[in-house]
C-alpha cells in the first residue's frame, strides 16, 4: 500500500517558489496543477435555462435542461418563475440564449411532436398519469377516471387528479384536456377560466357536453357503426343527430349491442 504522508509545514508560506510556497510542498503543487477550467458542458448538466415565449396563455415561461423541457408556468413574471422553479427542483436557473427546438411549434399546435421533455423526479404513477394524458388529442377531453384507468390504477381517480395538479409541463402535457366525469372543465393549475378558454380555443363544444350531461348522457353511440365514444371524440362529433344514441354508461351501451371506440377507449368509466 502506498503511504500518504501529510505535507510538512512550510517555514516560508506564500513565497510560491524555492523553500516556501507551492515549490516546497509537493502535495500543494500537485493540487495547483489540477486547477483547470470545468468542461464546457458541465454547467448545462447542473443548471437549467429559462426563456419567455409566446403561447396560448400570457406570461409564459419555460425552463429546460440538457434532457428537455422541465417546467412551464404562465401568468407570472421572471422573478416568480425562478423562485417557483428553485423551490421545486433545487437547481440553478440561468437565462437561455436560445429557445428549445420544437417548443414553439408544440405550443402552437398542441402536439408534442419531437419536443423532448425532462420529467425526472416523478413517481412511477405520476409518470404513468402524464403519459396517458399526453395521448389525448387536441380538441378532445377525457375524464379523470379514464386517466386513472390508463395509468393502471382505475380506483385512484383522486390520486390521478393530484398528479395532474403537479404536472410540471402543462400545455405540453395537456392536463387541460382532462375534465370531470360530467364533462365540466374542473380545476386547473392556471385557473378554471384559463382551462375553459384553452378547450374552447381547441373547438371543444363545452356547451354541448354540458347539455348531454344534464340529460344523463355521458357516452354517444352511432347506430350506423355500432360504436360508442366519449362525446368529444372525433368519431362521436361526426355522428349526425338522427343516428346518435346516448348512454349513461359504457355497460349500458354494450348491453344495447354497441362496441367501445378503439380511438377514445371509453372502457367502463362511470360518471361520479
C-alpha angles and dihedrals in degrees: 000000000000112000117230112203121189114247119263117250112270109240090201106038121188099024092106095208143052115006095000141033124031094334092062097044113063093191094051090045090053093050091048089055089059094057099110133140118278117253112275093243095050095087092053089054091053106034133048125223128228133210136171115226140176115258146140091296129047123251094026115180126182132193121197139178134197086277096055143270109345108172138022128184134167135200095031135105126241095266094049091048093051092048093050092047094051092046091054103036104022091219132125115262120207134178115271125231092205143024116250113261111261096015099110094045089049092052092046096047101033089231127108097220107171096337112135120226128201105215099159115144097041121125118247091256094047090052091049091051092052092046090054092047092050090063095061106108124232111271094026136092137205130195124247088250090061092051092050091050094048089049090057099253108089094176094051096083095135091047090051089054090051091050090052090049087060094046103141094201109042116177088030092055094036103224087156086075092063112091141171119282091259090056096252113137100244125188128341137186090244095040136277094271091054090050092051091047092051092050094048090048087057089052096251105160098223092170092057091047090051090049092053090049092054087057092050092253117137100154131044126211131193115223089205097056099025090227127132123208145170108275094249095049112121090239093050092052089060094056110109116227092248091060099036121113122186127214135183094213138016088238090061090049092050090049087056091053101263125137124220114255114258091213103053095023098211093184115171102317109152121206113251 
